[in-house]
Amino acid sequence: MGAGKKQAGAGLARSPDQAGPADSVGVAWEYAPAPESRDIVTIAPEYGLFISGEFRPAIAGGTFATLNPATGEKLAAVAEAGPKDVELAVAAARAAYEDVWGPMPGSERAKYLFRIARVLQERAREFAVLETLDNGKPIRESRDVDIPLAAAHFFYYAGWADKLEHAGFGPAPRPLGVAGQVIPWNFPLLMAAWKLAPALAAGNTCVLKPAETTPLTALLLAEVCQQAGLPAGVVNVLTGAGATGAALVEQAGVDKIAFTGSTDVGKQIASAAAGTGKKLTLELGGKAANIVFDDAPVEQAIEGIVNGIFFNQGHVCCAGSRLLVQESVADAVVDRLKRRLATLRLGDPMDKNTDIGAINSAEQLDKITELTAAGESDGAERWSPPCRLPDRGFWFPPTVFTGVSQSHRIAREEIFGPVLSVLTFRTPEEAVAKANNTPYGLSAGIWTDKGSRILWLAQRMRAGVVWANTYNRFDPASPFGGYQESGYGREGGRHGLAAYLDV
Ligand code: NDP
């Protein structure tokens, strides 16, 4: 995922080729447990809302619990923001915009963003442990992907803050005002960084609503804002459920709404924003095709397939959830893939050896269970490697469906879990037609030896991002976003600034 030299999910277990001699005689390697200590994190029993630079309880006094999905253990009680809190936070953001942040020269704003980035790096281990506890993702992914990329976004956009007039949006692009930002649970800190960093660099102030199941790293980020001396009200964090998000979206003082989450909620937000004059960007779901041709470097492609769908338990909007493999090599690729999946380790997300962590919530587990049952009843063949699921918490094994046809629900609907649907094709034209046969259009992957074929295909993909001979690569300098039901607007890069400027 772009940060440093590491690729997202690249840490997914060793490949069979890296296996030692024991494997060649059929004896599995045993790994000694390597648990990361959680001592570095202090989780308070209760958390307040972050408004105007201070933590305070919700006006109506409501709270909700956030759980560790790997165990079901309650981590903390978190304040639930109601309409009055939303009003207060938006008013604080407005005052900070007008009095401090808006008038501040870009070179001064940049200093705060650089400071936040550096503190994120300094406290990276603490953030990684907290993210893993609250989200259920493997510590190796939060440590190597989420947190470094979040810091990288702040560094990247800090660099733009004093160069906005050179960004190609005219000589003096102006900020929009107050941004209301609603984010999901799959990359909690990283999504907060994707939202806050460009908004702040462009001179806006923010009210951020993290997902109900993963509020803790956003609250720690609020503490980092305090530590960095960010003026009060520039960043406000309102924890709560969907109703809090809806109240924020509807609040009159919000000038810009940025949302990442499900297509259904995205549609509700689009209709709430229609006619209000609020600017809107939507980053919604996906059902990406990962296309493997018969001339693809097979070992690389297998790693790309695994990274594409099993990274972050498949809780990834751009996940390569539909594998389109050329018919002539389909059996060989699926066999190789199954052997590879048998080496993945599922279990305690705090163990540094773990490849597949917990499903984020009981609700998401129900959704995955329901859709995979539909896969079987529609007639696809289901396979999972032998693996023991932990007794507590929310778990789902890596799963592959073969014999999938385009009309099956598992080929059409976003499962958002560790579930791969395999389809085949014979010609490049058929690959294009099948890849584009989706209401979504967020991402795609192409695996082939031929550069000309990559270019031919990439031009025909109806997807915002097309990866060639790699997958799930992210970089703050690169724009990301979708077509059709995957939303509109771009995040990342110079394009990401446009969403927060009056251009
Ligand atoms: P949602 O779209 O419901 O949640 C995303 C965010 O929006 C959360 O902060 C949520 O709060 C908030 N929210 C919910 N309802 C409203 C509303 N009416 N107005 C404003 N904000 C609202 O996604 P879910 O968490 O329910 O996940 C469901 C499905 O969405 C997944 O299975 C997956 O398919 C897809 N998804 C896609 C993501 C992506 O990156 N594109 C990310 C996450 C999910 P709360 O947490 O309290 O619900």
Residues whose N, C-alpha, C, O or C-beta is under 5 A from the ligand:
A	BS01	NDP	V182 I183 P184 W185 N186 K209 P210 A211 E212 T213 G240 A241 G242 G245 A246 T260 G261 S262 V265 Q268 E283 L284 G285 C317 E414 I415 F416
